[in-house]
Amino acid sequence: MSQNKSKFIVIEGGEGSGKSSMLIKLKEKLGDKIMTTREPGGSPYAEAIREIAKNNPLAKTAPVETTLCLMFASRYDNLENMIKPSLLSDKSVITDRFDASSYAYQVCAQSNGSVEDLFWKLRDQMSIKPDLYIFFDVSPEVGIRRANSRNQSLLNDKKYDHFDDREIDFHKKVREGYLKFFEKVPHKIIDANQSINEVFKDFEKVVESII
C-alpha cells in the first residue's frame, strides 16, 4: 500500500492523550481528503464487537486472550470493509487506535507479555499494515486526570468502559508497551502534555508530511 498515493495512518495514545479530539479537528479541516475510523469498531460488525469488548462489565474479568482476539476480529472486519476500500480508491485513512493498542493494553499491561506470540501471529494475518503510527505521548498522571475530568462532564451520556477502572500502574504499563511496540514500526511521537493548540500544530505538520 505504501506505493499508492493514499496512506494508512494510525493515531495512538493512552487515556486522556487527546488523540480523538485532534482527529475530529483534523477531519473538520481536511474534509473528504481523508477517511477516518476508529478501533475497536469502524465497520458495522466491528462496532458490534466493540460493544462487547469495551462496554460489557464482564469484559473486565475476561481472559486476556479473549480480549485480544475480539480486538483483532474487529480489526480484520474494519480493514476489509472500511480501510482497504478507501485506500484502493486513493483516499488516505486515519484510524483512532489500531494494533499498537492491542500490544500496549493486552500484551504489556494485561498479560505482562504472555500473549506476545499470539499477538504477532494475529498481526501477520492482517492484509495490510499502516504506513505510519502517530503517538500522542502524555504522562499517565496527566492523562488520567484529563480522562476523569472528561468522564465526569459526560457522566450522563457516557457508557461504561472497563479500562476507566484501571489503576495508574496499569496506565504506566500501557505507555511502556506503546514505546516498546514503536521500536518495530515507522512512527512519530507528539508531546501531548502541551496545550491543545500546540499539539494540533504538531499533529497537522506530521500528517501533511505524509499525505
C-alpha positions in Angstrom: 0.0 0.0 0.0 2.9 2.4 0.6 3.4 2.7 -3.2 -0.1 4.2 -3.6 -0.9 7.8 -3.3 -3.2 7.0 -0.3 -1.6 6.5 3.1 -2.7 4.4 6.1 -2.1 6.4 9.3 -2.7 5.3 12.9 -3.0 7.6 15.9 -2.4 6.1 19.3 -2.3 7.3 22.9 -3.2 6.5 26.4 -6.3 7.7 28.3 -6.6 11.5 28.2 -4.0 11.9 25.4 -6.5 14.0 23.4 -5.9 12.0 20.2 -9.6 11.6 19.4 -10.3 15.3 19.7 -7.3 16.0 17.5 -8.6 13.7 14.8 -12.0 15.3 14.9 -10.4 18.7 14.5 -8.2 17.5 11.6 -11.2 15.9 9.8 -13.1 19.2 10.1 -10.2 20.9 8.3 -9.4 18.3 5.7 -12.9 17.1 5.0 -13.2 14.4 2.3 -9.5 14.4 1.7 -9.3 11.7 4.4 -11.4 8.9 5.7 -11.4 8.5 9.5 -12.3 5.4 11.5 -11.8 4.0 15.0 -10.9 0.9 16.9 -12.4 -1.3 18.1 -15.1 -0.5 15.6 -15.4 1.3 12.3 -17.4 -1.1 10.2 -20.9 -2.1 11.4 -19.9 -5.6 12.5 -16.8 -4.2 14.2 -18.9 -1.7 16.1 -21.0 -4.7 17.5 -17.8 -6.3 18.6 -16.7 -3.0 20.3 -19.8 -3.0 22.4 -18.9 -6.5 23.8 -15.2 -5.9 24.2 -15.3 -2.5 25.8 -18.7 -1.7 27.3 -19.8 -5.0 28.8 -18.9 -5.2 32.5 -18.0 -8.9 32.0 -15.1 -7.8 29.8 -13.1 -6.7 32.8 -12.7 -10.3 34.0 -12.4 -12.0 30.6 -9.2 -13.9 29.8 -6.7 -11.6 28.1 -6.7 -14.0 25.1 -10.4 -13.4 24.7 -10.0 -9.6 24.6 -7.0 -9.8 22.2 -8.9 -12.0 19.8 -12.0 -9.8 19.9 -9.9 -6.8 19.1 -8.4 -8.5 16.1 -11.8 -9.8 15.0 -13.0 -6.2 15.0 -9.7 -5.1 13.2 -10.0 -7.6 10.4 -13.5 -6.6 9.6 -12.7 -2.9 9.7 -9.7 -3.4 7.5 -11.6 -5.4 4.8 -14.8 -3.4 4.8 -13.7 0.2 5.5 -10.0 0.8 5.4 -8.8 -1.2 2.4 -11.6 0.1 0.0 -10.8 3.7 0.9 -7.0 3.1 0.3 -7.7 1.4 -3.0 -9.8 4.4 -4.1 -6.8 6.7 -3.4 -8.2 8.2 -0.2 -5.9 8.2 2.8 -7.2 6.7 6.1 -6.5 7.8 9.7 -7.7 5.4 12.4 -8.1 6.3 16.0 -6.3 3.3 17.5 -5.1 0.1 15.8 -2.8 -2.9 16.6 -0.4 -0.8 18.8 -3.3 -0.5 21.3 -3.6 -4.3 21.4 0.1 -4.6 22.1 0.1 -1.9 24.8 -3.1 -2.9 26.6 -3.4 -6.7 26.1 0.2 -7.8 25.6 2.0 -5.5 28.0 -0.5 -4.1 30.6 -2.9 -7.0 30.9 -0.7 -10.1 30.3 2.9 -8.9 31.1 3.9 -10.3 27.8 2.4 -13.8 28.0 0.3 -13.3 24.8 3.0 -11.6 22.7 3.5 -14.6 20.4 -0.3 -14.7 19.8 -0.3 -11.0 19.1 2.3 -11.3 16.3 0.6 -14.3 14.8 -2.7 -12.5 14.6 -0.9 -9.4 13.2 0.7 -11.4 10.5 -2.8 -12.2 9.2 -3.6 -8.6 8.5 -3.8 -7.9 4.8 -2.2 -4.5 5.0 -0.1 -2.7 7.6 0.0 1.0 8.5 2.4 3.4 6.8 2.8 5.5 9.9 1.9 5.5 13.6 1.5 8.8 15.4 1.7 8.5 19.2 0.2 11.3 21.4 2.5 10.8 24.4 1.1 12.1 27.6 2.2 11.2 31.1 -0.2 8.7 32.8 -0.8 11.1 35.7 -1.8 13.9 33.4 -3.8 11.6 31.1 -5.9 10.1 33.9 -6.6 13.5 35.4 -7.9 14.7 32.0 -9.9 11.5 31.4 -11.5 11.7 34.8 -12.5 15.3 34.2 -13.9 14.5 30.8 -15.8 11.4 32.1 -17.3 13.5 34.9 -18.6 16.1 32.5 -20.1 13.5 30.2 -21.3 11.2 33.0 -25.0 11.2 32.0 -24.2 10.1 28.4 -21.0 8.0 28.9 -21.1 4.3 28.5 -19.3 2.0 30.9 -15.7 1.3 29.8 -13.8 -1.1 32.0 -10.4 0.5 31.1 -11.5 3.5 33.1 -11.4 1.5 36.3 -7.7 0.6 36.0 -5.1 1.9 38.4 -2.3 4.3 37.5 0.2 1.5 37.4 -1.8 -0.1 34.6 -1.6 3.0 32.5 2.1 3.3 33.1 2.5 -0.2 31.7 0.3 0.9 28.7 2.7 3.7 27.9 5.7 1.4 28.2 4.0 -1.1 25.9 3.4 1.6 23.3 7.1 2.7 23.3 8.2 -0.9 23.0 6.0 -1.5 20.0 7.1 1.6 18.3 10.6 0.3 18.2 9.4 -2.1 15.5 7.3 0.2 13.2 7.5 3.6 11.5 6.3 6.2 13.9 6.3 9.8 15.1 5.9 10.9 18.7 4.0 14.1 19.7 4.3 15.6 23.1 0.6 15.6 24.2 1.4 17.3 27.5 1.4 20.6 25.6 -1.6 22.9 25.0 -4.3 21.8 22.7 -3.2 24.3 20.0 0.4 23.2 20.1 -0.5 19.5 20.0 -2.7 20.1 16.9 0.0 22.1 15.2 2.4 19.2 15.6 -0.2 16.7 14.5 -1.1 18.6 11.4 2.5 19.0 10.4 3.2 15.3 10.7 0.1 14.4 8.7 0.8 17.0 6.0 4.3 15.5 5.6 3.0 12.1 4.5 -0.3 12.7 2.6 
